[in-house]
Amino acid sequence: MNAIEIKNLSKSFRGMYAVDHLNMTVPAGSIYGFIGENGSGKSTTMKLICGHLVPDSGQIKLFGKKYTDPGVRVRVGALIENAGCFPGSSVYQNLMMQCINLGIQNADDEISRVLRIVRMEEHAQLKFKKCSLGMKQRIGIAMALLGDPALLILDEPINGLDTDGMRIMREILVDITKNYGCTVLISSHILGELEKIATHYGIIRQGKMIMELSAKEMDSRAQVFTTLKTKDMRGAMEALRAKFADVRYENGMIRVYDVDDTARIVDTLMKNGHVVSEIKKNKIGLEEYYIELMSAKEVK
């Protein structure tokens, strides 16, 4: 079963499409990385799924049911923009107020559960205004996890975090899917971090979904290349271009694309009098793949 199925979804503001006949499929149990430049329609799509906005047309299904179905709405948790907490109240008090809003029974047990998931058990009595940015983001996720949702929607939860904050966030999101059976839809501009946890990707541009693929499909499409350095970079480039089809100078290194045999590359250079001082096999990652896709011609 799919957690989210969207068909021909559209939403316009003042005659301009923010979401333009979008199609989207998020498998249950996945971490779905939702990628796109600013203004591409990511946040609008998430707000439509959450019911914060009303679509002009199209269909949204969550776990096989219409997204407005009361039985399915209670299975959705979301953190869009910010946690919406009271600065002068403690972490515990903010979570308790949300429990009351949601009508959650055994609120103390539920608060303990979500604080444990987001690694915040020791900070329950800390005032929200004294929390770091990373802590505030984790509190927002704790708020979204109240009631044990089956689908968690997160809009840019790792932006602005330091290295340790991003590591903790990665661990939490993987834990949520593996140990609690929750599907995660997450948007982020930090593609290197997203690549470490996502199982599926959706790439949106100008309100249209231009590509959906799994992490395995992404890996199979990624170009292999070899980076290297020599003393005479210009001469080495000429020698390699006479032998291999795709040789480029990028980021201070020579790159030879779609050649898996580094021995052939080294042999070619040695026969032409060039000694390799540094060589490494690589694969194009999500960020480079995305940049190449975005630099393609305009979506029709």
C-alpha positions in Angstrom: 0.0 0.0 0.0 1.1 3.6 -0.7 1.0 6.1 2.1 0.3 9.0 -0.3 -1.2 8.9 -3.8 -1.7 12.2 -5.7 -3.2 12.5 -9.1 -3.4 15.7 -11.2 -3.3 18.0 -8.1 -3.4 21.7 -8.8 -3.4 24.8 -6.7 -3.2 28.4 -7.9 -2.8 31.8 -6.3 -4.0 34.9 -8.2 -4.1 32.9 -11.4 -0.6 31.4 -11.1 -0.1 27.7 -10.5 1.9 26.9 -7.3 1.1 23.2 -7.9 0.4 22.2 -11.5 -1.3 18.9 -12.2 1.1 17.1 -9.9 1.3 13.3 -9.6 3.1 11.7 -6.7 3.4 8.3 -5.0 4.9 7.8 -1.6 5.3 4.1 -0.6 4.3 3.1 3.0 7.4 2.8 5.2 9.6 4.9 3.1 11.6 8.1 3.7 10.6 10.2 0.7 12.9 13.1 -0.1 10.9 15.9 -1.7 13.3 18.0 -3.7 13.0 21.3 -5.6 14.2 24.9 -5.7 12.6 27.7 -3.8 9.1 28.4 -5.1 8.8 25.0 -6.8 5.7 24.0 -4.9 7.0 21.7 -2.1 5.5 23.6 0.8 2.2 24.1 -1.0 2.0 20.4 -1.8 2.6 19.5 1.8 0.0 22.0 3.0 -2.5 20.5 0.6 -1.8 17.0 1.9 -2.2 18.2 5.5 -5.5 19.9 4.7 -4.1 23.4 5.4 -5.0 24.5 1.9 -7.9 23.4 -0.4 -6.9 22.2 -3.9 -8.3 23.7 -7.1 -8.5 20.2 -8.6 -7.0 16.7 -8.4 -7.1 13.8 -6.0 -5.2 13.1 -2.7 -5.4 9.7 -1.1 -3.7 8.7 2.1 -3.4 5.0 2.8 -6.0 4.3 0.1 -8.6 6.7 1.4 -9.6 10.3 0.6 -7.3 12.7 2.5 -10.3 14.4 4.2 -11.5 11.2 5.8 -11.5 11.7 9.6 -10.1 8.2 10.1 -7.1 8.9 8.0 -6.5 12.5 9.1 -5.7 11.3 12.7 -2.9 9.2 11.2 -1.0 12.2 9.9 1.5 14.3 11.9 3.2 17.4 10.4 5.9 20.0 11.1 5.6 22.8 8.6 7.4 26.1 9.1 7.8 25.9 12.9 6.7 24.0 16.0 4.2 26.8 17.1 5.2 26.5 20.8 4.8 29.0 23.6 8.3 30.4 24.3 7.8 30.9 28.1 6.4 27.4 28.7 8.5 24.3 29.2 8.9 21.5 26.6 6.6 19.3 28.7 3.9 22.0 29.1 3.9 22.7 25.3 3.5 19.0 24.6 0.8 18.7 27.3 -1.2 21.5 25.7 -1.0 19.7 22.3 -2.2 16.5 24.0 -5.2 18.3 25.3 -5.9 19.8 21.9 -5.8 16.3 20.3 -7.8 14.7 23.1 -5.0 12.2 23.8 -5.5 9.9 26.8 -2.6 9.0 29.1 -0.9 12.2 28.1 2.1 11.7 30.5 2.9 8.3 28.9 2.6 9.7 25.4 4.8 12.7 26.2 7.4 10.4 27.7 7.2 8.2 24.5 7.8 11.1 22.0 10.5 12.7 24.1 12.4 9.4 24.1 12.1 9.1 20.3 13.5 12.6 19.8 16.3 12.3 22.4 14.8 15.0 24.6 13.9 13.1 27.9 16.3 15.2 30.0 15.0 18.5 28.7 11.3 18.2 29.5 11.4 21.1 32.0 13.5 23.4 29.9 11.7 26.5 28.7 11.2 26.4 24.9 12.8 29.9 24.4 16.1 28.5 25.9 16.3 25.6 23.5 18.7 25.5 20.6 17.5 25.5 17.0 18.2 21.7 16.8 16.3 21.1 20.0 13.3 23.2 18.8 13.2 21.2 15.6 13.2 18.0 17.6 10.4 19.4 19.8 8.4 20.1 16.7 8.8 16.5 15.5 7.8 15.3 19.0 4.6 17.4 18.7 4.0 15.9 15.3 4.5 12.4 16.7 1.8 12.7 19.4 -0.9 10.2 18.8 1.5 7.8 17.0 0.8 8.9 13.4 1.5 6.5 10.4 2.6 9.4 8.2 4.9 12.2 9.2 5.3 15.3 7.0 8.4 17.5 7.6 9.2 20.7 5.7 12.9 21.6 5.9 13.5 20.1 9.4 17.4 20.0 9.0 18.0 23.4 7.5 20.1 25.6 9.8 21.3 22.7 12.0 25.0 22.1 12.8 26.7 18.9 11.9 25.8 17.2 15.2 22.2 18.4 15.0 21.9 16.9 11.5 23.3 13.6 12.7 20.8 13.4 15.5 18.0 14.3 13.1 19.1 11.5 10.7 19.1 9.0 13.5 15.6 10.0 14.7 14.1 9.8 11.2 15.6 6.4 10.5 14.4 5.2 14.0 10.9 6.5 13.3 10.6 4.4 10.1 12.4 1.3 11.2 11.1 0.9 14.7 7.8 2.7 14.7 6.6 1.9 11.1 6.0 5.5 10.2 6.3 6.9 6.6 8.3 10.1 6.4 7.8 12.8 3.7 10.6 15.3 4.1 11.8 18.3 2.1 15.3 19.7 2.3 17.8 21.7 0.4 20.7 19.9 2.1 20.8 17.1 -0.5 24.0 15.4 0.9 22.2 14.8 4.2 19.0 13.7 2.5 20.9 11.2 0.4 22.1 9.4 3.6 18.5 8.5 4.7 16.0 8.7 1.8 14.7 5.5 0.3 12.7 7.4 -2.4 12.9 10.8 -4.1 10.5 13.1 -5.8 11.9 16.1 -7.8 9.5 19.0 -8.4 10.0 22.0 -10.7 7.6 24.8 -11.4 4.8 22.9 -9.6 5.2 19.8 -11.7 6.7 16.4 -10.7 9.5 15.9 -13.1 10.9 12.6 -11.7 10.2 10.0 -9.0 12.7 7.3 -8.3 13.9 5.0 -5.5 17.4 5.4 -4.0 18.4 2.1 -5.7 17.3 3.5 -9.1 19.2 6.7 -8.3 22.3 4.7 -7.6 22.0 2.7 -10.8 21.7 5.9 -12.9 24.6 7.7 -11.3 27.6 8.1 -13.5 30.9 6.6 -12.5 33.9 8.8 -12.8 37.6 8.8 -11.9 39.3 11.9 -10.5 43.0 12.3 -10.7 45.9 14.8 -10.5 49.2 15.0 -12.3 52.0 17.6 -12.5 51.1 18.6 -16.0 47.3 18.8 -15.9 46.9 20.3 -19.4 49.1 17.7 -21.0 47.4 14.9 -19.1 44.0 16.2 -20.3 45.1 16.1 -24.0 46.4 12.5 -23.6 43.2 11.3 -22.0 40.9 13.0 -24.4 42.7 11.2 -27.3 41.7 7.9 -25.6 38.5 8.4 -23.7 35.2 10.0 -24.7 34.3 12.2 -21.7 37.2 13.9 -19.9 36.7 17.2 -17.9 38.5 19.5 -15.7 36.4 20.2 -12.6 37.1 21.5 -9.1 40.9 21.4 -9.7 40.8 17.7 -10.7 40.7 15.8 -14.0 37.5 13.7 -14.3 37.2 10.8 -16.6 33.6 9.7 -16.9 32.1 6.3 -17.5 35.4 4.4 -17.3 35.5 1.9 -14.5 39.1 0.6 -15.2 41.5 3.0 -13.4 44.5 0.8 -14.7 43.7 1.8 -18.3 43.7 5.5 -17.3 47.0 5.2 -15.5 48.5 3.2 -18.3 47.5 5.8 -20.9 49.1 8.6 -18.8 52.3 6.7 -18.2 52.7 5.9 -21.9 52.5 9.7 -22.5 55.0 10.6 -19.8 52.6 11.6 -17.0 52.9 10.4 -13.5 49.6 10.2 -11.5 50.0 11.8 -8.0 46.4 11.2 -6.9 43.6 9.0 -8.3 40.2 8.0 -6.9 37.0 6.3 -8.3 33.7 8.2 -7.6 30.0 8.2 -8.3 27.8 11.2 -9.0 25.7 11.8 -5.9 22.2 13.2 -5.4 23.3 16.8 -5.5 25.2 16.6 -8.8 22.4 14.5 -10.3 19.8 17.1 -9.2 21.9 20.0 -10.6 22.2 18.3 -14.0 18.5 17.7 -14.0 17.7 21.3 -13.1 20.0 22.6 -15.8 18.1 20.7 -18.5 15.6 22.5 -20.7 12.5 24.1 -19.2 9.6 21.8 -18.3 7.0 21.9 -21.0 
